[in-house]
């Protein structure tokens, strides 16, 4: 990249928006007609066979940022990914993010542990952020560390965890190569810094389209794969673009994409008309939240969908490189997101909520021995780390909370499988500083209305939520219960009236007892 130079200082700290403040939004999109990389193709690629000295499989893990599985028609913006991974792999139709906000979700993915076992339940503060993750010893217990110790070549490019910007020189244990972002400008696509194996490298603005962050992650990805393919060492590559996280605009070549002037989808719970059955925090802020949705939602949606085109190009280039280097036939490709996104449902923007739009994430896996199709088992981010380890032939630590998906990937029906999952989100701290506001970008647009803490149980039929459950200064608890079979858009809280509470008392008692078990589970007790 020609427009870059050495980074000379740390990012300055900045003030945080109040929890009920609405920050004005604007975006700059460079009007360049999409051309697309010449190497991409939506046609499934045949593998090229070459001799290998180590038969263990390779992995490419592609993590989207804030990509919901319920509202956005994301496959329309990702035809290459659909053809190359989804259509030849297994799609998990019930995939969940137990703590649906960036840092806790990424910690769970790396360790295979619920947030209460990593100690990370929000984006910063004493129960959140990278500093807490590292202080609790989690970086020594990631799948990257275990795979590296087992002889894998490992690498990451892009977003790691919120808070790493406070220690930009840090490279976590277990990574052979590291190209991690170290400031929040990475969310904007330009003028950000990467720690490239210990050297701080700054990428400039849109005057050079090659600086666009997703394209830089793509270039790092293909370079790593080409170099890793020159010997017989198996590899794990983690590609972490921030698409479609706001305020990332489309790549310049995608400025005139089909969603450039689109209206965001309106599901039945969009700007939910009656939120009187919802907890006090939502009903009391409904007017402000509605105003924010109306002011920002279409702009946000247009950028979100537009930014996916470059992510799609990245996937196509990765798969092409795997084919050209003879590694495709022995590589697992995993595509998912750290959390979902509300996009106006229940008058909410962002994520963090216990509702379907926040909790559900895409998950598709293609690779050796996997047949195309769908799987409806309830799976979660806690399952990814043990899956990678089992497929690699490495030992799965006993303290992992999740279950390996290896059997499901290869068509094996387990004797038993979970029918419920724990959900958690910690208190946002003073003025929301520990929550979504930790993702604020200096001199860039964003919007922040944080949520209070909650603990929830998502079963195969019900969502049960206890509000203020993990707050350090708890208020009076509030409760929600939804029958998802009858009310998939979570419009009617069955516990909002005295009659509803009485009618569902026995069910709530059973759900409450199970929630208490999972809220303190560890290792094997999380899998039963």
C-alpha positions in Angstrom: 0.0 0.0 0.0 1.5 3.3 -1.0 -0.5 5.6 1.3 0.8 4.4 4.7 3.4 5.3 7.2 4.7 4.4 10.6 2.4 5.0 13.5 4.1 7.3 16.1 1.6 7.6 19.0 -1.4 6.0 20.7 -4.9 7.0 20.0 -6.2 9.9 22.2 -9.0 9.0 24.5 -12.3 10.8 24.0 -15.5 11.4 25.8 -18.4 9.0 25.7 -22.0 9.8 24.7 -24.6 9.6 27.4 -26.8 6.5 27.6 -29.9 8.3 26.2 -28.0 10.8 24.0 -28.5 10.6 20.3 -25.5 11.5 18.2 -26.1 13.0 14.8 -25.1 10.8 11.9 -23.6 11.5 8.5 -21.6 9.4 6.1 -19.2 10.0 3.2 -19.5 7.5 0.3 -17.0 7.8 -2.5 -18.9 7.7 -5.8 -16.9 5.1 -7.6 -18.6 2.5 -9.9 -18.1 -1.1 -8.8 -15.7 -3.1 -10.9 -14.9 -6.0 -8.6 -11.6 -8.0 -8.4 -11.0 -9.9 -11.6 -10.2 -13.1 -9.8 -13.6 -13.6 -8.2 -16.1 -16.2 -9.4 -19.4 -17.4 -8.0 -18.8 -20.8 -9.6 -17.8 -23.5 -7.1 -14.1 -24.2 -7.5 -12.6 -27.6 -8.0 -9.7 -28.5 -5.8 -6.2 -29.0 -7.1 -4.5 -32.0 -5.5 -0.9 -31.6 -4.3 1.2 -33.7 -2.0 1.0 -32.8 1.7 3.5 -33.8 4.4 0.8 -33.2 7.1 -2.7 -34.4 6.4 -4.4 -32.4 9.1 -7.0 -30.0 7.7 -6.6 -26.2 7.3 -9.1 -23.7 8.5 -10.2 -20.3 7.3 -12.5 -18.5 9.7 -14.4 -15.5 8.3 -16.1 -13.4 11.0 -18.5 -10.7 10.0 -19.3 -7.9 12.4 -22.9 -7.2 13.5 -24.4 -9.3 10.8 -27.9 -10.3 11.7 -29.5 -13.6 10.6 -33.1 -12.6 10.7 -33.7 -9.2 9.0 -31.2 -8.3 6.3 -31.2 -10.1 2.9 -27.4 -10.5 3.2 -27.0 -13.3 0.7 -28.2 -10.9 -2.0 -25.0 -8.8 -1.4 -22.8 -11.9 -1.0 -23.4 -14.1 -4.1 -19.8 -15.5 -4.1 -20.0 -16.5 -0.5 -23.4 -18.1 -1.1 -22.1 -20.1 -4.0 -18.7 -21.1 -2.6 -19.5 -21.8 1.1 -23.3 -21.9 1.7 -24.3 -23.9 -1.3 -21.6 -26.5 -0.9 -21.6 -26.5 2.9 -23.8 -26.9 5.9 -26.0 -24.1 7.1 -26.9 -24.1 10.8 -30.4 -22.5 11.0 -30.4 -22.1 14.7 -27.1 -20.5 15.5 -26.8 -18.1 18.5 -24.5 -15.5 20.1 -24.9 -16.0 23.9 -23.6 -12.5 24.7 -24.6 -10.5 21.6 -22.0 -7.7 21.6 -18.6 -7.6 20.0 -16.0 -8.2 22.7 -17.8 -10.9 24.8 -18.8 -12.7 21.6 -15.2 -12.8 20.3 -14.0 -14.0 23.7 -16.5 -16.8 23.6 -15.5 -17.8 20.1 -11.9 -17.9 21.0 -12.3 -19.9 24.2 -15.5 -21.9 23.8 -16.7 -20.5 27.1 -19.7 -18.5 28.2 -19.1 -14.9 29.2 -19.4 -15.6 32.9 -16.5 -18.0 32.6 -14.2 -15.7 30.5 -15.3 -12.8 32.8 -16.2 -10.7 29.7 -19.8 -9.7 29.5 -19.5 -6.3 27.8 -17.0 -4.2 25.8 -15.0 -2.6 28.6 -14.8 -2.0 32.3 -14.3 -4.5 35.2 -16.5 -7.1 33.5 -15.7 -6.4 29.9 -13.1 -5.6 27.2 -9.8 -7.1 26.2 -8.0 -6.0 29.4 -10.4 -8.2 31.4 -10.1 -11.0 28.9 -6.3 -11.0 29.2 -6.2 -10.5 32.9 -8.3 -13.6 33.5 -5.8 -15.7 31.6 -8.0 -16.4 28.6 -5.3 -15.7 26.0 -3.5 -18.8 27.1 -6.7 -20.9 26.6 -7.8 -20.0 23.0 -8.1 -22.3 20.1 -5.3 -20.4 18.5 -3.0 -21.1 21.3 -3.9 -24.8 21.4 -3.6 -25.2 17.6 -0.3 -23.3 17.6 1.0 -25.6 20.3 -0.1 -28.6 18.2 2.0 -27.4 15.2 -0.5 -25.2 13.3 0.6 -22.0 11.6 -1.9 -19.4 12.8 -2.7 -15.9 11.7 -5.2 -13.1 12.2 -6.0 -9.9 10.3 -8.5 -7.2 11.3 -10.5 -6.7 14.5 -9.5 -8.7 17.6 -11.2 -7.3 20.7 -12.5 -4.0 22.0 -9.9 -2.4 24.3 -6.7 -3.7 22.5 -6.3 -0.1 21.4 -5.1 0.7 24.9 -2.2 -1.7 24.5 -1.5 -1.5 20.7 1.8 -3.3 20.9 0.3 -6.4 22.4 0.2 -9.6 20.4 -1.7 -12.5 22.1 -0.2 -15.9 22.6 -0.8 -18.5 20.0 -0.5 -16.4 16.8 2.2 -17.1 14.3 1.3 -13.9 12.4 -0.6 -10.9 13.6 -2.2 -8.0 11.7 -4.6 -6.7 14.3 -6.3 -3.3 14.3 -5.4 -1.1 17.2 -7.8 1.8 17.0 -11.5 2.3 16.4 -11.0 4.1 13.1 -10.9 0.6 11.6 -14.7 0.7 11.8 -14.6 3.6 9.3 -12.6 1.7 6.6 -9.8 4.3 6.5 -7.1 6.1 8.5 -6.6 3.2 10.9 -3.5 1.4 12.3 -2.6 -2.2 12.2 -0.1 -3.9 14.4 1.7 -6.0 11.8 3.8 -8.5 13.8 5.0 -5.8 16.1 5.3 -2.9 13.6 2.7 -0.2 13.7 1.5 0.5 10.2 -1.0 3.3 9.4 -3.3 3.1 6.4 -4.6 6.4 5.0 -7.8 7.7 3.6 -10.1 7.0 0.6 -7.8 8.9 -1.8 -6.2 5.5 -2.2 -9.0 2.9 -2.5 -6.5 0.1 -1.6 -6.6 1.4 2.0 -10.2 0.2 2.5 -10.1 -2.0 5.5 -11.9 -5.1 4.2 -9.7 -5.1 1.1 -6.6 -4.9 3.3 -7.8 -7.9 5.3 -8.4 -9.7 2.0 -4.9 -9.0 0.8 -3.4 -10.2 4.1 -5.6 -13.3 3.8 -4.5 -14.4 0.4 -0.8 -13.5 1.1 -0.9 -15.7 4.3 -2.5 -18.6 2.4 0.0 -18.5 -0.5 3.0 -18.5 1.9 1.5 -21.1 4.2 0.9 -23.4 1.2 4.6 -23.6 0.4 5.3 -26.1 3.2 3.4 -29.0 4.7 2.4 -27.2 7.9 -1.4 -27.0 8.4 -2.8 -23.5 9.0 -5.6 -21.6 10.7 -6.4 -18.2 9.3 -8.8 -15.7 11.0 -10.2 -13.0 8.7 -11.9 -10.3 10.7 -13.2 -7.4 8.6 -15.6 -5.0 10.4 -18.3 -5.3 7.7 -21.1 -4.5 8.1 -20.5 -2.7 11.4 -21.4 1.0 11.3 -20.1 3.4 10.2 -18.2 1.4 7.5 -19.3 2.6 4.1 -19.2 0.4 1.0 -15.9 0.1 -0.8 -15.5 2.9 -3.4 -16.1 0.4 -6.2 -19.4 -0.5 -4.6 -20.8 3.0 -4.1 -23.6 2.4 -6.6 -24.6 -1.0 -5.4 -28.3 -2.1 -5.5 -28.8 -1.1 -1.9 -27.4 2.4 -2.2 -30.8 4.0 -1.9 -32.7 1.1 -0.2 -35.2 1.3 2.6 -34.5 -1.0 5.5 -36.8 -4.0 5.9 -39.8 -3.6 8.2 -40.4 -6.8 10.0 -43.6 -7.1 12.1 -41.8 -5.9 15.2 -40.2 -2.9 13.5 -40.8 0.2 15.6 -43.1 -2.0 17.7 -46.2 0.2 18.2 -47.0 -0.9 21.8 -44.1 -1.4 24.1 -46.1 -1.0 27.3 -45.5 -4.8 28.0 -41.7 -4.3 27.7 -39.4 -3.5 30.7 -39.2 0.0 32.0 -35.9 0.9 30.4 -37.5 0.4 26.9 -41.0 1.8 27.5 -39.5 4.9 29.1 -37.1 5.6 26.3 -39.4 4.5 23.5 -39.8 8.0 22.0 -36.0 8.7 21.9 -35.3 5.2 20.5 -38.0 5.6 17.8 -36.6 9.0 16.8 -33.2 7.4 16.4 -34.4 4.6 14.3 -36.2 7.0 12.0 -33.2 9.2 11.7 -30.6 6.6 11.1 -32.0 3.3 10.1 -32.1 3.6 6.3 -28.6 5.2 6.2 -27.3 2.4 8.4 -28.9 -0.3 6.3 -27.6 1.1 3.0 -24.0 1.1 4.4 -24.4 -2.3 6.0 -25.5 -4.0 2.8 -23.1 -2.0 0.6 -20.1 -3.0 2.8 -20.9 -6.7 2.3 -20.0 -6.6 -1.3 -16.3 -6.2 -0.5 -16.6 -8.9 2.2 -18.0 -11.1 -0.5 -15.0 -10.3 -2.8 -12.7 -11.2 0.0 -14.3 -14.6 0.4 -14.1 -15.3 -3.3 -10.4 -14.3 -3.4 -9.7 -16.5 -0.4 -11.4 -19.5 -2.0 -9.6 -18.9 -5.3 -6.3 -18.7 -3.5 -7.0 -22.0 -1.7 -7.8 -23.6 -5.0 -4.8 -22.3 -6.8 -2.5 -23.4 -4.0 -4.0 -26.9 -3.9 -5.4 -26.4 -0.4 -9.1 -26.1 -1.0 -9.9 -29.8 -0.7 -8.4 -30.0 2.8 -9.6 -26.7 4.2 -12.7 -26.0 6.4 -14.3 -22.6 5.6 -16.4 -21.1 8.4 -18.5 -18.0 7.9 -20.4 -16.5 10.8 -20.8 -13.2 12.8 -20.0 -12.1 16.3 -23.6 -11.0 17.0 -26.8 -10.0 15.3 -28.4 -6.6 14.9 -31.7 -5.1 15.7 -32.2 -2.7 12.8 -35.3 -1.0 14.2 -37.0 -4.1 15.8 -38.6 -3.2 19.1 -37.5 0.4 18.4 -33.9 -0.7 18.9 -30.7 -0.1 16.9 -27.4 -1.9 17.5 -27.4 -5.3 19.3 -27.0 -6.4 23.0 -30.7 -7.3 23.4 -32.0 -10.8 24.3 -34.3 -10.7 21.3 -34.0 -12.8 18.2 -32.5 -10.1 16.0 -29.5 -9.7 18.4 -29.1 -13.4 19.3 -29.3 -15.1 16.0 -26.2 -15.2 13.7 -25.4 -16.9 10.4 -23.2 -20.0 10.5 -22.2 -21.9 7.4 -19.3 -24.4 7.2 -17.9 -26.0 4.1 -15.0 -28.4 3.9 -13.8 -32.0 3.8 -16.6 -34.5 4.1 -19.3 -31.9 4.5 -22.4 -32.4 2.4 -24.6 -29.4 1.3 -27.7 -28.9 3.4 -29.1 -27.5 6.6 -29.0 -28.5 10.2 -31.6 -27.3 12.8 -29.7 -28.2 16.0 -29.4 -25.4 18.5 -25.7 -24.3 18.2 -23.8 -21.4 19.6 -20.4 -19.6 19.6 -19.3 -21.7 22.5 -19.2 -24.7 20.0 -16.7 -23.2 17.6 -13.5 -23.7 19.6 -14.1 -27.4 20.4 -15.1 -27.9 16.8 -11.8 -26.5 15.5 -9.8 -28.5 18.0 -11.5 -31.8 17.3 -11.3 -31.4 13.5 -7.6 -30.7 13.9 -7.1 -33.8 16.0 -6.1 -31.7 19.1 -7.3 -32.3 22.6 -10.4 -30.4 23.7 -9.9 -29.0 27.2 -12.4 -30.2 29.8 -13.2 -26.6 30.8 -14.7 -25.7 27.5 -18.4 -25.0 27.8 -19.4 -25.9 24.2 -19.9 -29.0 22.2 -18.0 -29.9 19.1 -20.0 -29.7 15.8 -17.7 -32.1 14.1 -20.2 -34.9 14.1 -23.0 -32.7 12.9 -20.8 -31.4 10.1 -20.3 -35.0 8.8 -23.9 -36.1 9.1 -23.8 -37.9 12.4 -26.9 -37.6 14.6 -25.9 -37.2 18.3 -27.7 -39.3 20.9 -28.6 -36.1 22.6 -28.1 -32.4 22.1 -29.0 -29.2 23.9 -32.4 -27.7 23.8 -31.6 -24.4 25.6 -28.9 -21.8 25.8 -27.8 -19.1 28.2 -27.8 -15.5 27.2 -26.0 -12.7 29.1 -25.2 -9.0 29.0 -23.5 -7.0 31.7 -24.2 -3.6 33.1 -23.1 -0.8 30.8 -21.3 1.2 33.4 -21.7 4.9 34.0 -23.3 6.7 31.1 -23.0 3.6 29.0 -19.2 3.7 28.8 -18.7 0.0 29.1 -21.2 -1.0 26.5 -21.8 0.0 22.9 -20.3 3.5 23.4 -16.9 1.8 23.7 -17.1 1.3 20.0 -17.4 5.1 19.4 -15.2 6.4 16.6 -13.4 9.8 17.0 -14.6 12.3 14.5 -16.9 9.8 12.9 -20.6 9.1 13.0 -22.4 6.6 15.2 -25.3 6.2 17.5 -25.5 4.9 21.0 -28.4 4.0 23.3 -27.2 1.4 25.7 -29.1 -1.4 27.4 -29.2 -2.4 31.0 -27.9 -5.9 32.0 -29.8 -9.1 31.6 -29.6 -12.8 31.9 -31.8 -15.0 29.7 -32.7 -18.5 28.8 -33.4 -19.3 25.1 -35.1 -22.7 24.8 -36.3 -24.4 21.6 -39.7 -22.7 22.3 -39.4 -19.9 24.9 -37.3 -16.8 25.6 -37.2 -16.0 29.3 -35.3 -12.9 30.5 -34.5 -11.4 33.9 -33.5 -7.8 33.7 -30.8 -6.2 36.0 -29.7 -9.7 36.8 -26.0 -9.0 36.7 -26.0 -5.3 37.5 -23.6 -4.3 40.2 -26.2 -1.9 41.6 -29.4 -3.9 41.0 -32.8 -2.3 40.6 -36.1 -4.1 41.0 -36.0 -7.1 38.6 -38.3 -7.1 35.6 -39.1 -10.2 33.6 -40.1 -11.2 30.0 -41.5 -14.4 28.6 -42.2 -15.1 25.0 -43.7 -18.2 23.4 -41.8 -18.2 20.1 -44.0 -20.8 18.5 -47.0 -18.5 18.8 -45.2 -15.2 18.8 -41.9 -15.4 16.8 -41.5 -11.6 16.7 -41.7 -11.3 20.5 -44.6 -8.8 20.5 -46.4 -10.1 23.6 -44.7 -10.4 27.0 -46.6 -13.1 28.8 -45.5 -11.8 32.2 -46.7 -8.2 31.6 -50.0 -8.7 33.5 -51.0 -10.3 36.8 -53.1 -12.8 34.9 -50.2 -13.7 32.7 -47.9 -14.2 35.6 -50.3 -16.5 37.4 -51.0 -18.5 34.3 -47.3 -19.1 33.6 -46.1 -19.4 37.1 -45.2 -23.1 36.8 -43.4 -22.6 33.5 -41.5 -19.6 34.9 -40.4 -21.6 37.9 -38.9 -24.3 35.7 -37.2 -21.8 33.4 -35.9 -19.9 36.4 -34.4 -23.0 37.9 -32.7 -23.9 34.6 -31.4 -20.4 34.1 -29.9 -20.5 37.5 -28.0 -23.7 36.6 -26.6 -22.3 33.3 -25.8 -18.9 34.8 -23.2 -20.6 37.0 -22.2 -23.6 34.8 -18.7 -24.4 33.8 -17.3 -27.0 31.5 -19.3 -30.2 31.4 -22.2 -28.8 33.4 -22.8 -26.3 30.6 -23.3 -29.2 28.2 -25.9 -31.1 30.1 
